[in-house]
């Protein structure tokens, strides 16, 4: 399941970053229209970077690879002695 989550999230992140790349390319084309475009692109870059890192941290944190618990069962072998009165 871990690899499925990792693959789906990576695909989702690739689509988001591809959209960001298209927006960044078009922002250079239209940067003369507004001074706020470059600020918005920087904000989007940091937002997507933080979201990407947090997403991967959550996937690794919730994965079965890190959550494998070692269960130790201690059984005492008690030998019952028969006592006759």
C-alpha positions, 0 to 999 in steps of 0.5 A: 500500500505504501508504494501505491500511495507514494506513486499516486502522490508523486503523480499528483505532485508532478501534475501540480508542478507542471501547472506551476511551470506553465504559470511561471512561463506565462508570468514572464510573458505578462510581467509588465501588466502587474507588479504582483505577478512575480510576488504571486509566483514566489508565493506559489513556489514556496506553497507548493514546496512546503505542501510537497515536503509535508505530503511526503513526510505524511506518507512516510510517517503513516506508512507500514514501513515505519509503523512496524511494531515488534511484538514480544510475547513472553510465555512462562512455561509453568510445569504443574506438579501433581500432588497427592495428599 
